[in-house]
Amino acid sequence: MKVAKLKLFVVLLALPVLHCFANQKVEWLDENRIPGPGDVEVTVMASVPMPEEEIQYLERTILENAQEVLAGDSGAYKINVSITEYEEGSAFARCMLIGLGTMHLTARIEVYEVGKDEPLKRGVLDKDYIVGGFVGFAATMRKDITSKVGPDIKEALRESMKTN
């Protein structure tokens, strides 16, 4: 009985930790497939207060990552990323206790074929970083959240180009 309770305790303790390091991926809201490679343009907008250098960094890294997947001449795409939640949290609070001072970023992603009004794909990216202790204290929005957005979008684009 003690072993079963210990296993249950470990599982319940581990579940929240799975999302601690901002490893959440883009969740597409539709099944549409991106037809093929093409030129890419990226726009990042924030509907919440966010440092301008972070917006520029996101535009640059999303474009670089998207071009790795979509580079070609058979079409043209525009990727709009709208930041709807941006919270840098408190390093001191993260240091004190896991779950306090959480860093959080939520973005809506829309991929358009140039010249079309309706998005080809829509998705959401919801990232949380809640690690505590000295690791949480040393965490930064750039290093631990925004640096992962471009690669996550690249991987989501790659997956959406695969044929079913």
C-alpha positions in Angstrom: 0.0 0.0 0.0 2.8 2.4 0.8 4.5 1.8 -2.5 1.2 2.5 -4.4 0.8 5.8 -2.4 4.4 6.7 -3.1 3.9 6.1 -6.9 0.7 8.1 -6.9 2.5 11.0 -5.1 5.4 10.9 -7.5 3.1 11.0 -10.5 1.0 13.8 -9.1 4.2 15.7 -8.3 5.6 15.2 -11.8 2.5 16.3 -13.8 2.9 20.0 -13.2 6.7 19.8 -13.8 6.1 18.7 -17.4 5.0 22.2 -18.2 7.6 24.0 -16.1 10.2 24.6 -18.8 8.1 26.3 -21.4 8.2 23.3 -23.7 4.6 23.6 -24.9 4.2 23.4 -28.7 2.0 25.2 -31.2 -1.5 23.8 -31.2 -3.1 24.1 -34.7 -6.8 24.8 -34.5 -7.5 23.2 -37.9 -6.4 20.4 -40.1 -5.5 22.4 -43.2 -2.2 21.6 -44.8 0.3 24.2 -46.1 0.6 23.3 -49.8 4.3 23.9 -50.3 7.3 26.1 -50.0 7.3 29.9 -50.8 8.4 33.3 -49.7 7.7 34.2 -46.1 6.8 37.5 -44.4 6.3 37.7 -40.6 4.5 40.3 -38.5 4.4 40.2 -34.7 2.0 42.4 -32.9 1.3 42.7 -29.1 -2.0 43.6 -27.7 -0.4 43.7 -24.2 2.6 45.7 -22.9 5.7 44.1 -24.2 9.3 45.4 -24.8 9.8 46.5 -28.4 13.1 44.7 -28.6 11.3 41.4 -27.7 8.8 42.0 -30.6 11.7 42.7 -33.0 13.5 39.6 -31.7 10.4 37.4 -32.2 9.9 38.7 -35.8 13.5 38.0 -36.7 13.7 34.5 -35.2 10.3 33.4 -36.4 11.2 34.6 -40.0 14.6 32.8 -39.8 13.0 29.6 -38.6 10.0 29.7 -41.0 12.3 30.3 -44.0 14.1 27.0 -43.1 10.9 25.2 -43.7 9.0 27.3 -46.3 11.9 28.6 -48.4 11.0 28.1 -52.1 9.4 29.8 -55.0 6.0 28.0 -55.5 4.0 30.4 -53.3 4.1 33.2 -50.8 3.0 33.2 -47.1 2.4 35.8 -44.5 2.6 34.7 -40.8 0.8 36.9 -38.3 1.7 36.4 -34.7 -0.4 38.2 -32.1 0.9 38.2 -28.5 -2.2 38.2 -26.3 -0.5 37.6 -22.9 3.1 38.5 -21.9 4.2 38.2 -18.3 7.8 38.3 -17.2 7.0 37.3 -13.7 9.2 37.8 -10.7 12.6 36.1 -10.5 12.6 36.5 -6.7 9.2 34.8 -6.4 10.3 32.0 -8.7 13.4 31.5 -6.5 11.3 31.3 -3.3 8.7 28.7 -4.5 7.9 26.8 -7.7 4.7 28.2 -9.2 5.2 31.8 -8.0 6.5 34.4 -10.4 5.6 32.4 -13.4 6.7 33.7 -16.8 4.0 33.4 -19.4 3.5 34.0 -23.1 0.4 33.3 -25.2 0.3 33.9 -29.0 -2.2 33.5 -31.8 -0.7 32.4 -35.0 -2.2 32.8 -38.5 -0.7 31.7 -41.7 -2.1 33.3 -44.9 -1.4 32.6 -48.5 -0.5 36.0 -49.9 -3.5 37.5 -51.7 -6.1 35.6 -49.7 -8.2 37.1 -46.9 -8.9 33.9 -44.9 -6.1 32.3 -43.0 -4.8 29.0 -44.3 -3.9 27.8 -40.7 -4.7 29.1 -37.3 -2.9 28.1 -34.1 -2.2 29.0 -30.5 1.1 28.9 -28.6 0.8 29.0 -24.8 4.1 28.9 -22.9 4.7 28.8 -19.1 7.9 28.8 -17.2 7.4 28.0 -13.5 10.6 26.4 -12.3 11.6 27.4 -8.8 14.9 27.8 -6.9 18.1 29.1 -8.3 17.2 27.9 -11.8 14.0 29.9 -11.7 15.8 32.9 -10.3 18.3 32.8 -13.3 15.5 32.3 -15.9 14.8 35.2 -18.3 12.0 35.8 -20.8 14.5 35.9 -23.7 16.5 32.8 -22.8 13.7 30.6 -21.6 10.5 31.6 -23.4 10.9 33.9 -26.5 13.9 32.0 -27.8 11.7 28.9 -28.2 8.9 30.5 -30.1 10.6 30.6 -33.5 11.7 26.9 -33.4 8.3 25.9 -32.2 6.6 27.6 -35.1 9.1 26.1 -37.5 8.3 22.6 -36.2 4.6 23.2 -36.4 4.9 24.5 -40.0 7.0 21.4 -40.9 4.3 19.1 -39.4 1.5 20.9 -41.3 3.3 20.5 -44.6 3.4 16.7 -44.3 0.9 14.8 -46.3 -1.6 12.7 -44.4 
